[in-house]
Amino acid sequence: MKVSKIMILHGRVQGVGFRYFIQYTAKEFGVSGYVKNLDDGTVEILAQGNPGDVKNLKSAVIKGNGFSKVTRIDESSIETRMHSDFKIKY
């Protein structure tokens, strides 16, 4: 069974190469969806895949890329069409 989660990341998450890190990590875990910067300084992730893979992505996002600092994640499950790849949205 596949899951779809929206995660809104708060903290130092823009301007630190975070979207590229998330895209690379999502592909490593076989997670599809997207990542994008939001106007309020947060980052939105749509993560779709096996529950364990989505959980692993979330753990990696919390750990970060050495430059980012996630202070809070607002997460919700959603119903949406499944994506075939993981992209950066602008």
OpenMM code with the backbone's topology and positions (N, CA, C; nanometers):
from openmm import Vec3, app, unit

residues = "MET LYS VAL SER LYS ILE MET ILE LEU HIS GLY ARG VAL GLN GLY VAL GLY PHE ARG TYR PHE ILE GLN TYR THR ALA LYS GLU PHE GLY VAL SER GLY TYR VAL LYS ASN LEU ASP ASP GLY THR VAL GLU ILE LEU ALA GLN GLY ASN PRO GLY ASP VAL LYS ASN LEU LYS SER ALA VAL ILE LYS GLY ASN GLY PHE SER LYS VAL THR ARG ILE ASP GLU SER SER ILE GLU THR ARG MET HIS SER ASP PHE LYS ILE LYS TYR".split()
positions = [
    Vec3(0.0834, -0.1186, 0.0000),
    Vec3(0.0000, 0.0000, 0.0000),
    Vec3(0.0880, 0.1251, 0.0000),
    Vec3(0.0557, 0.2192, -0.0848),
    Vec3(0.1296, 0.3457, -0.0947),
    Vec3(0.0602, 0.4518, -0.0108),
    Vec3(0.1395, 0.5461, 0.0390),
    Vec3(0.0862, 0.6582, 0.1149),
    Vec3(0.1272, 0.7889, 0.0468),
    Vec3(0.0499, 0.8934, 0.0713),
    Vec3(0.0811, 1.0285, 0.0243),
    Vec3(0.0778, 1.1215, 0.1449),
    Vec3(0.1883, 1.1897, 0.1696),
    Vec3(0.2000, 1.2807, 0.2833),
    Vec3(0.2443, 1.4183, 0.2343),
    Vec3(0.1823, 1.5203, 0.2896),
    Vec3(0.2304, 1.6571, 0.2725),
    Vec3(0.3035, 1.6934, 0.4007),
    Vec3(0.4256, 1.7440, 0.3855),
    Vec3(0.5037, 1.7893, 0.5004),
    Vec3(0.5433, 1.9346, 0.4764),
    Vec3(0.5165, 2.0187, 0.5732),
    Vec3(0.5606, 2.1581, 0.5706),
    Vec3(0.6739, 2.1704, 0.6717),
    Vec3(0.7918, 2.2081, 0.6218),
    Vec3(0.9123, 2.2143, 0.7038),
    Vec3(0.9400, 2.3577, 0.7453),
    Vec3(0.9613, 2.3771, 0.8739),
    Vec3(0.9921, 2.5082, 0.9302),
    Vec3(1.1364, 2.5075, 0.9787),
    Vec3(1.1982, 2.6249, 0.9811),
    Vec3(1.3347, 2.6391, 1.0299),
    Vec3(1.4226, 2.7023, 0.9241),
    Vec3(1.5522, 2.6676, 0.9257),
    Vec3(1.6445, 2.7159, 0.8227),
    Vec3(1.6406, 2.6141, 0.7083),
    Vec3(1.5457, 2.6369, 0.6179),
    Vec3(1.5182, 2.5373, 0.5133),
    Vec3(1.5221, 2.5959, 0.3723),
    Vec3(1.5447, 2.7261, 0.3605),
    Vec3(1.5576, 2.7876, 0.2287),
    Vec3(1.6953, 2.8512, 0.2156),
    Vec3(1.7496, 2.8461, 0.0934),
    Vec3(1.8788, 2.9084, 0.0668),
    Vec3(1.9983, 2.8282, 0.1152),
    Vec3(1.9780, 2.6992, 0.1423),
    Vec3(2.0868, 2.6149, 0.1948),
    Vec3(2.1035, 2.4854, 0.1139),
    Vec3(2.0530, 2.4834, -0.0097),
    Vec3(2.0631, 2.3636, -0.0934),
    Vec3(1.9721, 2.2511, -0.0497),
    Vec3(1.8718, 2.2835, 0.0289),
    Vec3(1.7862, 2.1817, 0.0906),
    Vec3(1.6977, 2.1090, -0.0098),
    Vec3(1.6401, 2.1821, -0.1056),
    Vec3(1.5520, 2.1159, -0.2029),
    Vec3(1.6273, 2.0107, -0.2834),
    Vec3(1.7500, 2.0410, -0.3209),
    Vec3(1.8293, 1.9447, -0.3984),
    Vec3(1.8632, 1.8221, -0.3145),
    Vec3(1.8954, 1.8463, -0.1877),
    Vec3(1.9207, 1.7366, -0.0945),
    Vec3(1.7964, 1.6486, -0.0802),
    Vec3(1.6808, 1.7110, -0.0649),
    Vec3(1.5563, 1.6354, -0.0501),
    Vec3(1.5266, 1.5557, -0.1760),
    Vec3(1.5435, 1.6180, -0.2924),
    Vec3(1.5184, 1.5469, -0.4177),
    Vec3(1.6098, 1.4241, -0.4302),
    Vec3(1.7370, 1.4418, -0.4045),
    Vec3(1.8325, 1.3315, -0.4137),
    Vec3(1.7960, 1.2204, -0.3156),
    Vec3(1.7649, 1.2581, -0.1920),
    Vec3(1.7325, 1.1612, -0.0883),
    Vec3(1.6034, 1.0869, -0.1199),
    Vec3(1.5029, 1.1582, -0.1676),
    Vec3(1.3760, 1.0944, -0.2037),
    Vec3(1.3979, 0.9893, -0.3122),
    Vec3(1.4785, 1.0233, -0.4120),
    Vec3(1.5056, 0.9270, -0.5191),
    Vec3(1.5806, 0.8055, -0.4657),
    Vec3(1.6715, 0.8267, -0.3702),
    Vec3(1.7442, 0.7155, -0.3100),
    Vec3(1.6494, 0.6180, -0.2395),
    Vec3(1.5432, 0.6716, -0.1768),
    Vec3(1.4466, 0.5887, -0.1054),
    Vec3(1.3322, 0.5410, -0.1946),
    Vec3(1.3296, 0.5806, -0.3215),
    Vec3(1.2229, 0.5393, -0.4113),
    Vec3(1.0919, 0.6114, -0.3854),
    Vec3(1.1009, 0.7325, -0.3302),
    Vec3(0.9825, 0.8124, -0.2996),
    Vec3(0.9573, 0.9086, -0.4152),
    Vec3(0.8324, 0.9230, -0.4559),
    Vec3(0.7969, 1.0175, -0.5618),
    Vec3(0.7262, 1.1379, -0.5002),
    Vec3(0.7040, 1.2408, -0.5835),
    Vec3(0.6356, 1.3613, -0.5381),
    Vec3(0.7116, 1.4856, -0.5791),
    Vec3(0.7179, 1.5841, -0.4876),
    Vec3(0.7876, 1.7084, -0.5188),
    Vec3(0.8298, 1.7790, -0.3906),
    Vec3(0.9154, 1.8786, -0.4091),
    Vec3(0.9545, 1.9700, -0.3018),
    Vec3(0.9508, 2.1102, -0.3602),
    Vec3(0.9055, 2.2080, -0.2801),
    Vec3(0.9063, 2.3467, -0.3269),
    Vec3(0.9154, 2.4424, -0.2085),
    Vec3(0.9784, 2.5569, -0.2358),
    Vec3(0.9830, 2.6653, -0.1379),
    Vec3(0.8483, 2.7357, -0.1364),
    Vec3(0.8026, 2.7737, -0.0189),
    Vec3(0.6807, 2.8517, -0.0055),
    Vec3(0.7175, 2.9959, 0.0302),
    Vec3(0.6273, 3.0871, -0.0009),
    Vec3(0.6539, 3.2298, 0.0180),
    Vec3(0.6787, 3.2682, 0.1637),
    Vec3(0.6302, 3.1897, 0.2581),
    Vec3(0.6455, 3.2240, 0.3999),
    Vec3(0.7773, 3.1741, 0.4602),
    Vec3(0.8682, 3.1201, 0.3757),
    Vec3(0.9981, 3.0740, 0.4239),
    Vec3(1.0031, 2.9265, 0.4595),
    Vec3(0.8913, 2.8572, 0.4452),
    Vec3(0.8877, 2.7138, 0.4714),
    Vec3(0.9115, 2.6373, 0.3412),
    Vec3(0.9233, 2.5066, 0.3532),
    Vec3(0.9381, 2.4174, 0.2378),
    Vec3(0.8281, 2.3130, 0.2453),
    Vec3(0.7653, 2.2874, 0.1304),
    Vec3(0.6596, 2.1862, 0.1219),
    Vec3(0.7123, 2.0640, 0.0487),
    Vec3(0.6846, 1.9469, 0.1050),
    Vec3(0.7179, 1.8193, 0.0410),
    Vec3(0.5894, 1.7403, 0.0228),
    Vec3(0.5676, 1.6894, -0.0976),
    Vec3(0.4685, 1.5841, -0.1208),
    Vec3(0.5502, 1.4572, -0.1375),
    Vec3(0.5340, 1.3643, -0.0442),
    Vec3(0.6091, 1.2390, -0.0462),
    Vec3(0.5115, 1.1235, -0.0650),
    Vec3(0.5358, 1.0427, -0.1682),
    Vec3(0.4492, 0.9296, -0.1994),
    Vec3(0.5331, 0.8036, -0.2135),
    Vec3(0.4846, 0.6970, -0.1522),
    Vec3(0.5556, 0.5707, -0.1644),
    Vec3(0.5159, 0.4751, -0.0548),
    Vec3(0.5977, 0.3733, -0.0349),
    Vec3(0.5739, 0.2785, 0.0731),
    Vec3(0.5906, 0.3506, 0.2069),
    Vec3(0.5082, 0.3168, 0.3057),
    Vec3(0.5147, 0.3875, 0.4340),
    Vec3(0.6550, 0.3932, 0.4942),
    Vec3(0.7288, 0.2845, 0.4889),
    Vec3(0.8638, 0.2827, 0.5450),
    Vec3(0.9589, 0.3762, 0.4721),
    Vec3(0.9451, 0.3846, 0.3398),
    Vec3(1.0315, 0.4728, 0.2614),
    Vec3(1.0007, 0.6193, 0.2900),
    Vec3(0.8730, 0.6534, 0.3041),
    Vec3(0.8340, 0.7906, 0.3365),
    Vec3(0.8842, 0.8264, 0.4765),
    Vec3(0.8758, 0.7325, 0.5686),
    Vec3(0.9260, 0.7549, 0.7050),
    Vec3(1.0772, 0.7758, 0.7029),
    Vec3(1.1495, 0.6975, 0.6232),
    Vec3(1.2946, 0.7136, 0.6114),
    Vec3(1.3307, 0.8501, 0.5527),
    Vec3(1.2533, 0.8955, 0.4533),
    Vec3(1.2767, 1.0287, 0.3968),
    Vec3(1.2573, 1.1346, 0.5044),
    Vec3(1.1508, 1.1233, 0.5817),
    Vec3(1.1252, 1.2211, 0.6882),
    Vec3(1.2405, 1.2240, 0.7875),
    Vec3(1.2920, 1.1088, 0.8256),
    Vec3(1.4056, 1.1023, 0.9183),
    Vec3(1.5285, 1.1703, 0.8597),
    Vec3(1.5549, 1.1479, 0.7307),
    Vec3(1.6702, 1.2099, 0.6648),
    Vec3(1.6529, 1.3611, 0.6555),
    Vec3(1.5301, 1.4062, 0.6315),
    Vec3(1.5010, 1.5494, 0.6234),
    Vec3(1.5268, 1.6158, 0.7585),
    Vec3(1.4872, 1.5494, 0.8656),
    Vec3(1.5102, 1.6034, 1.0003),
    Vec3(1.6605, 1.6146, 1.0278),
    Vec3(1.7356, 1.5130, 0.9886),
    Vec3(1.8811, 1.5162, 1.0069),
    Vec3(1.9427, 1.6272, 0.9224),
    Vec3(1.8933, 1.6466, 0.8004),
    Vec3(1.9360, 1.7570, 0.7154),
    Vec3(2.0610, 1.7304, 0.6354),
    Vec3(2.1074, 1.8381, 0.5711),
    Vec3(2.2228, 1.8295, 0.4818),
    Vec3(2.3463, 1.8976, 0.5403),
    Vec3(2.3428, 1.9311, 0.6686),
    Vec3(2.4560, 1.9977, 0.7315),
    Vec3(2.4426, 2.1486, 0.7342),
    Vec3(2.3578, 2.2036, 0.6471),
    Vec3(2.3348, 2.3479, 0.6416),
    Vec3(2.1936, 2.3833, 0.6879),
    Vec3(2.1028, 2.2894, 0.6750),
    Vec3(1.9626, 2.3131, 0.7103),
    Vec3(1.9399, 2.2827, 0.8583),
    Vec3(1.8309, 2.3350, 0.9112),
    Vec3(1.7911, 2.3075, 1.0499),
    Vec3(1.6386, 2.3072, 1.0545),
    Vec3(1.5801, 2.1882, 1.0577),
    Vec3(1.4349, 2.1743, 1.0646),
    Vec3(1.3941, 2.1858, 1.2114),
    Vec3(1.3058, 2.2820, 1.2401),
    Vec3(1.2605, 2.3021, 1.3775),
    Vec3(1.1203, 2.2462, 1.4009),
    Vec3(1.0439, 2.2270, 1.2929),
    Vec3(0.9085, 2.1726, 1.3068),
    Vec3(0.8642, 2.1173, 1.1721),
    Vec3(0.7853, 2.0100, 1.1760),
    Vec3(0.7227, 1.9540, 1.0559),
    Vec3(0.5739, 1.9417, 1.0820),
    Vec3(0.4945, 2.0061, 0.9970),
    Vec3(0.3492, 1.9867, 0.9979),
    Vec3(0.3201, 1.8823, 0.8902),
    Vec3(0.2601, 1.7719, 0.9283),
    Vec3(0.2413, 1.6595, 0.8358),
    Vec3(0.0958, 1.6183, 0.8301),
    Vec3(0.0483, 1.5857, 0.7099),
    Vec3(-0.0868, 1.5334, 0.6952),
    Vec3(-0.0903, 1.4346, 0.5788),
    Vec3(-0.1783, 1.3376, 0.5899),
    Vec3(-0.2016, 1.2424, 0.4814),
    Vec3(-0.3020, 1.3032, 0.3857),
    Vec3(-0.2825, 1.2787, 0.2569),
    Vec3(-0.3743, 1.3330, 0.1571),
    Vec3(-0.4077, 1.2254, 0.0544),
    Vec3(-0.5161, 1.2487, -0.0159),
    Vec3(-0.5541, 1.1666, -0.1311),
    Vec3(-0.5207, 1.2463, -0.2561),
    Vec3(-0.4345, 1.1935, -0.3399),
    Vec3(-0.3969, 1.2614, -0.4633),
    Vec3(-0.3450, 1.1589, -0.5623),
    Vec3(-0.3327, 1.1994, -0.6855),
    Vec3(-0.2778, 1.1079, -0.7862),
    Vec3(-0.1318, 1.0804, -0.7550),
    Vec3(-0.0865, 0.9632, -0.7893),
    Vec3(0.0522, 0.9243, -0.7626),
    Vec3(0.1442, 0.9837, -0.8695),
    Vec3(0.2555, 1.0368, -0.8270),
    Vec3(0.3577, 1.0894, -0.9175),
    Vec3(0.4536, 0.9765, -0.9531),
    Vec3(0.5187, 0.9887, -1.0667),
    Vec3(0.6110, 0.8838, -1.1105),
    Vec3(0.7559, 0.9165, -1.0788),
    Vec3(0.7834, 1.0414, -1.0401),
    Vec3(0.9208, 1.0856, -1.0152),
    Vec3(0.9171, 1.1832, -0.8981),
    Vec3(1.0334, 1.2298, -0.8563),
    Vec3(1.0411, 1.3328, -0.7523),
    Vec3(1.1043, 1.4553, -0.8121),
    Vec3(1.0340, 1.5680, -0.8101),
    Vec3(1.0784, 1.6899, -0.8773),
    Vec3(1.0893, 1.8064, -0.7810),
    Vec3(1.1670, 1.9040, -0.8225),
    Vec3(1.1703, 2.0338, -0.7542),
    Vec3(1.0728, 2.1234, -0.8288),
    Vec3(0.9786, 2.1819, -0.7580),
    Vec3(0.8850, 2.2777, -0.8162),
    Vec3(0.9318, 2.4181, -0.7846),
    Vec3(0.9127, 2.5070, -0.8814),
    Vec3(0.9522, 2.6473, -0.8634),
    Vec3(0.8313, 2.7364, -0.8654),
] * unit.nanometer
topology = app.Topology()
chain = topology.addChain("A")
for resn in residues:
    res = topology.addResidue(resn, chain)
    for name in ("N", "CA", "C"):
        topology.addAtom(name, app.Element.getBySymbol(name[0]), res)
